[in-house]
């Protein structure tokens, strides 16, 4: 996830999720992207990042010069102008954030942050 650090928006610019089913597509990863820098906006785009795999996968989030890219196993799946977010200092979060009761498990081989 990429969150604004001012807490004024309350929702992340992007979050990567696994969904059991979305619009008839089963067992896929998705990038959920907030389309406006407004706390009241509920406008999101969802980008299919591919099917779940039991094999290790590489997910990369990059924001540079107002362009956000999402790569999966080195293939660019999303490239989006996010200039609407440029006035919001942000930070990255990694982990499982359940929306309902239950448990989740995340494993990382490595996490890298580039300045």
ZILIN-V11389 format. One line per field, one symbol per residue. phi: phi as a letter, one per 30 degrees, with the letter a starting at -180 (. if undefined). Layout:
phi->???
This chain:
phi->.bcdddidcibddbbcbcbdabhiccibdbcccdcacbdddccbcbcdcjdebddebccbcbbahiccbbcbhicdcbbbdbddcddcebbcbblcbdcbdkbbbbbbdabbbcd
